[in-house]
């Protein structure tokens, strides 16, 4: 039986745009429909209809969702802005001409024109950029080529390394949603390439969330990245994601034993064939063992990593500069730091800084400086190490004090002997670390 298409409601596009907004912020938090529905006591199928724009979003729901998604008022401002624009649309365009399905794009263009007429979206304050991004997303029906996606991934990676993480976060979510929509339209035989793109974007998003200290969302995005890589059939990409996830896990995201368990699972997947993926996972193992105080094992893992890298195994073709970014010298610096070996840690730091001079990842320069201070503390120089660490953090603008930098500082604080924790310098450093990590630009 043929189903007759219902005419599109005159206000369908605002509902769909608000639905995009709900999906956008839910994806940014890495939450499932069921998790959100349970939190706000709503049936998950009804929430899905809201996200598809098939049901109107009641105003009373918006503050609860804004809080749940930690949208900092942006979702509420967005709802207010779109409601206002729709009121302008209704009063300006009137209801004289019914809008049929084939004319829906015209309705979208009209709403865009109205938005531009309302002081170019800038007048919408905090909601201006989300409005622009979501309008752009909702109108984007063209598939990008893989080459275009690879350029987009490279741009996000550059942004992550050179700008505060909070500035990168929202742009990543927009491209993730765009890539997911393209995947939905892609024939099964061609899905692998776009799945690799989603894996790379999800990796960068999880990395960003880790820098912002949003660990729950980061863990969900790490899993999304691994699943996408697995479904693409790219084993080296999947192993690389395991490696970067477990490396970031050591900054307050997982306890070291849980991280080590995840690493061992990845090593079983990798097998014994020499590859970059296995090298990166083994490198992550060395860092985790060092945090557990198992220094001899950590050094053996470093040696295995070096042996695996000697053959110069190729990286995954997507985001190659992410997988070859000086992981070994940084790991050597960390391992020797926790062993209290200042000479070897310093030598590894110098080699790591050479790589960072190319990649420009600012936070790792600060972490290396904090490793210097930590090594000093471990060797008995409490006041000197604490003062050096305080100088490093105080020199950073607030937006650059990432969770990973602050967590390194907390590890340093925990390394101070109990009988020296009442010193004034230690107290001042403790107060400095009590400040929240950067969460906004």
C-alpha positions in Angstrom: 0.0 0.0 0.0 1.4 3.4 -1.0 1.6 5.9 1.9 0.6 9.4 1.0 3.2 12.0 2.0 1.9 14.5 4.5 2.5 18.1 3.7 5.4 19.7 5.5 4.3 22.0 8.3 5.2 25.7 7.8 7.3 25.6 11.0 8.9 22.2 10.2 12.4 23.6 9.7 12.7 25.4 13.0 11.7 22.1 14.7 14.3 20.2 12.7 17.0 22.8 13.4 16.2 22.5 17.1 16.4 18.8 16.7 19.8 19.1 15.2 20.8 21.2 18.2 19.7 18.5 20.6 21.6 15.8 18.7 24.7 18.1 18.4 25.0 18.7 22.1 24.1 15.0 22.9 26.9 13.9 20.6 29.3 16.4 22.2 28.6 14.7 25.5 29.0 11.3 24.0 25.7 10.2 25.5 23.2 7.7 24.0 19.5 8.4 23.5 18.6 6.0 26.4 21.1 7.7 28.8 19.6 11.1 28.1 16.0 9.9 28.2 16.6 8.2 31.5 18.2 11.3 33.0 15.3 13.5 32.0 12.6 10.9 32.6 11.4 10.7 29.0 10.8 7.8 26.7 13.8 7.4 24.4 11.6 7.0 21.3 10.0 10.4 22.0 13.5 12.0 22.4 14.5 10.5 19.1 11.4 12.2 17.5 12.5 15.5 19.0 15.9 15.1 17.5 14.4 14.4 14.1 12.2 17.5 14.4 9.0 15.3 14.3 7.8 16.7 17.6 8.0 20.3 19.0 10.4 20.8 21.8 8.5 22.1 24.8 10.3 25.2 26.4 10.3 23.6 29.9 12.6 20.8 28.6 15.3 23.1 27.4 16.9 24.2 30.7 17.2 20.6 31.9 18.8 19.5 28.7 21.2 22.5 28.8 22.3 21.5 32.3 22.6 17.8 31.3 24.7 18.6 28.3 26.7 21.3 30.2 26.0 23.6 27.3 26.6 26.7 29.6 23.4 28.3 28.5 24.1 28.0 24.8 21.2 25.5 24.2 18.8 27.8 25.9 20.1 30.8 24.0 19.8 28.8 20.8 16.2 27.8 21.5 15.3 31.4 22.2 17.1 32.6 19.0 15.4 30.1 16.8 12.0 30.7 18.4 12.5 34.5 17.8 13.6 33.9 14.2 10.5 31.7 13.6 8.3 34.4 14.9 9.9 36.9 12.5 9.4 34.3 9.7 5.8 33.9 10.5 5.0 37.6 10.7 7.2 38.4 7.6 6.2 35.6 5.2 2.7 35.1 6.5 0.8 31.9 5.9 -0.6 32.6 2.4 1.4 30.1 0.5 1.5 26.5 1.7 4.9 25.0 1.7 5.2 21.6 0.1 8.0 19.1 0.5 9.7 20.2 -2.7 9.8 23.8 -1.5 11.3 23.1 1.9 14.8 24.3 0.8 13.2 27.6 -0.1 11.9 27.8 3.5 15.3 27.1 4.8 16.8 29.9 2.6 14.2 32.3 3.8 15.1 31.5 7.4 18.7 32.0 6.6 17.9 35.4 5.0 15.9 36.4 8.1 18.8 35.3 10.3 21.2 37.4 8.3 18.8 40.3 8.4 18.8 40.1 12.2 22.2 41.7 12.5 24.0 38.8 10.8 23.5 36.3 13.7 25.9 38.3 15.8 23.0 39.9 17.6 22.1 36.4 19.0 25.0 36.6 21.4 26.1 33.3 22.8 23.9 31.4 20.4 25.3 33.1 17.3 28.0 30.6 16.4 25.9 27.4 17.2 23.1 28.9 15.0 25.5 29.5 12.1 27.1 26.0 12.4 23.8 24.2 12.7 22.2 26.1 9.9 25.2 25.2 7.8 25.0 21.6 8.8 21.3 21.3 8.1 21.7 22.7 4.6 24.8 20.6 3.8 23.6 17.6 1.7 26.6 17.2 -0.5 29.1 14.4 0.2 32.7 15.4 0.6 35.4 13.5 -1.1 37.9 11.5 1.1 40.6 14.0 0.1 38.4 16.8 1.5 37.8 14.9 4.7 41.5 14.2 5.1 42.1 18.0 4.8 39.4 18.6 7.4 41.0 16.1 9.8 44.4 17.7 9.3 42.9 21.1 10.1 41.3 19.9 13.3 44.6 18.3 14.4 46.4 21.5 13.7 43.8 23.4 15.7 44.1 20.9 18.6 47.8 21.4 18.8 47.9 25.2 18.5 44.7 26.5 20.0 42.9 26.1 23.3 40.9 22.8 23.3 37.6 24.6 24.0 37.9 26.4 20.7 38.3 23.2 18.8 35.5 21.1 20.4 32.4 22.5 18.7 33.9 22.4 15.2 34.8 18.8 15.7 31.2 17.9 16.7 29.8 19.6 13.6 32.1 17.6 11.3 31.4 14.4 13.2 27.7 14.8 12.6 28.3 15.7 8.9 30.5 12.6 8.5 27.9 10.4 10.2 25.2 11.7 7.9 27.4 11.0 4.9 28.0 7.4 6.2 24.3 6.9 6.4 24.0 7.7 2.7 27.1 5.8 1.6 26.7 2.3 -0.1 27.9 -0.5 2.0 30.9 -1.3 -0.2 32.2 2.3 0.1 31.6 2.8 3.9 35.1 1.8 5.1 36.8 5.1 4.0 34.2 7.3 5.8 34.4 5.1 8.8 38.1 5.8 9.0 37.3 9.5 8.9 34.9 9.1 11.7 37.5 7.1 13.7 40.0 9.9 13.2 37.6 12.7 14.1 36.4 10.8 17.2 39.9 10.3 18.3 40.6 14.0 18.1 37.3 14.8 19.9 38.2 12.4 22.7 41.7 14.0 22.9 40.0 17.4 23.1 37.7 16.3 25.9 40.6 14.8 27.8 42.4 18.1 27.7 39.2 19.8 29.0 38.9 17.2 31.8 35.5 15.9 30.6 36.5 12.3 31.2 33.1 10.6 31.0 32.4 12.0 27.5 36.0 11.3 26.5 35.7 7.6 27.4 32.6 7.3 25.3 34.3 9.0 22.3 37.4 6.8 22.6 35.1 3.8 22.3 33.3 5.3 19.3 36.7 5.8 17.6 37.8 2.2 18.3 34.5 0.8 17.0 34.6 2.9 13.8 38.2 1.9 13.2 37.4 -1.8 13.7 34.4 -1.6 11.3 36.6 0.0 8.7 38.9 -3.0 8.8 42.0 -0.9 9.4 43.9 -2.7 12.2 46.7 -0.2 12.4 44.3 2.6 12.9 42.5 0.6 15.6 45.7 -0.1 17.4 46.8 3.5 17.2 43.5 4.5 18.8 44.1 2.0 21.6 47.5 3.5 22.1 46.4 7.2 22.2 43.4 6.3 24.4 45.6 4.5 27.0 48.2 7.3 26.8 45.6 9.9 27.7 44.0 7.7 30.3 46.9 8.3 32.6 45.8 11.9 33.0 43.0 11.3 35.5 40.8 9.2 33.2 41.5 5.7 34.4 43.6 4.1 37.1 46.9 2.7 35.8 45.9 -1.0 36.3 42.8 -0.6 34.3 44.8 1.1 31.6 47.4 -1.7 31.6 44.5 -4.2 31.2 43.3 -2.3 28.1 46.8 -2.2 26.7 47.2 -6.0 27.1 44.0 -6.5 25.2 45.2 -4.4 22.4 48.5 -6.3 22.3 46.6 -9.5 21.8 44.7 -8.0 18.9 48.0 -6.8 17.4 49.7 -10.2 17.5 53.5 -10.5 17.0 53.9 -8.9 13.6 56.0 -5.7 13.8 53.9 -2.7 13.1 53.5 0.9 14.1 50.3 0.1 15.9 52.0 -2.5 18.1 54.9 0.0 18.7 52.5 2.7 19.8 50.6 0.3 22.2 53.9 -0.9 23.6 55.1 2.7 24.1 51.9 3.4 26.0 52.6 0.3 28.1 56.0 1.8 29.1 54.4 5.0 30.4 51.7 3.1 32.4 54.3 0.8 34.0 56.3 3.8 35.0 53.3 5.3 36.8 52.9 2.0 38.6 56.5 2.2 39.8 57.6 -0.8 37.7 60.6 0.9 36.3 62.6 -2.1 35.0 59.5 -3.3 33.1 58.9 0.2 31.8 62.5 0.4 30.4 62.1 -3.0 28.7 58.9 -1.8 27.1 60.8 1.3 25.9 63.4 -1.0 24.3 60.8 -3.1 22.6 59.2 0.1 21.3 62.5 1.2 19.9 63.1 -2.1 18.2 59.6 -2.0 16.6 60.2 1.5 15.3 63.6 0.7 13.8 61.9 -0.9 10.7 60.0 2.4 10.2 56.6 0.8 9.8 54.1 3.0 7.9 51.4 4.8 9.8 47.7 4.7 8.9 47.1 6.9 5.9 44.6 9.1 7.7 46.1 11.6 10.1 49.7 10.2 9.8 51.2 13.1 11.7 49.2 12.2 14.7 50.7 8.7 14.9 54.3 9.8 14.3 54.6 12.7 16.7 57.6 11.8 18.9 55.8 9.3 21.1 59.1 7.5 21.9 61.2 10.4 23.2 58.3 11.7 25.2 57.7 8.2 26.8 61.4 8.0 27.5 61.3 11.3 29.3 58.3 10.2 31.4 59.8 6.8 32.3 63.1 8.3 33.3 61.4 11.1 35.2 59.4 8.7 37.4 62.6 6.7 38.0 64.3 9.9 39.2 67.0 9.7 36.5 67.5 13.4 35.7 70.3 12.9 33.1 68.4 10.5 30.9 65.1 12.4 31.4 66.8 15.6 30.3 68.3 14.0 27.2 64.9 12.5 26.2 63.3 15.9 26.8 65.7 17.6 24.4 64.8 15.1 21.7 61.1 15.5 22.4 61.3 19.3 22.1 62.8 18.9 18.6 59.6 17.1 17.5 57.4 19.6 19.3 59.1 22.3 17.4 57.6 20.8 14.3 54.1 19.7 15.6 53.6 22.8 17.8 51.6 21.0 20.4 52.0 23.6 23.2 50.7 21.6 26.1 53.4 18.9 25.9 56.2 21.6 26.2 54.6 22.5 29.6 54.3 18.9 30.6 58.0 18.3 29.8 58.9 21.3 32.0 56.7 19.8 34.8 58.5 16.5 34.4 61.8 18.4 35.2 60.2 19.7 38.4 58.8 16.3 39.3 62.2 14.7 38.9 63.7 17.3 41.2 61.1 16.6 43.8 61.7 12.8 43.5 65.4 13.5 44.2 64.7 15.4 47.3 64.5 19.0 46.0 60.9 19.7 47.2 61.0 23.5 47.4 63.0 23.9 44.2 60.8 21.5 42.2 57.5 22.9 43.6 58.6 26.5 42.8 59.7 25.5 39.3 56.3 23.8 38.7 54.4 26.8 39.9 56.4 29.1 37.6 55.4 26.8 34.6 51.7 26.9 35.4 51.5 30.5 36.3 53.1 31.5 33.0 50.2 29.9 31.1 47.1 31.8 30.2 44.1 30.3 31.9 42.7 28.8 28.7 46.0 26.9 28.1 46.0 25.2 31.5 44.6 21.9 30.2 43.5 19.1 32.4 46.6 17.1 31.3 48.9 19.9 32.5 47.1 20.3 35.8 47.0 16.5 36.3 50.8 16.4 35.8 51.0 19.0 38.5 48.8 16.9 40.8 51.1 13.9 40.3 54.0 16.1 41.3 52.1 17.2 44.4 51.5 13.6 45.4 55.2 12.9 45.0 56.1 15.4 47.8 57.1 13.4 50.9 54.4 13.5 53.7 56.8 15.3 56.1 57.3 18.1 53.7 53.7 18.8 52.6 53.3 21.6 55.2 55.8 23.8 53.6 54.5 27.2 52.4 55.6 26.6 48.8 53.7 23.3 48.8 50.6 25.0 50.1 50.7 27.7 47.4 51.1 25.1 44.7 48.2 23.1 46.1 46.0 26.3 45.9 47.2 26.8 42.3 46.1 23.3 41.4 42.7 23.8 43.0 41.8 26.1 40.1 39.7 24.3 37.5 41.3 23.4 34.2 40.4 25.4 31.1 36.9 24.7 29.9 36.2 27.7 27.7 38.0 30.0 25.3 
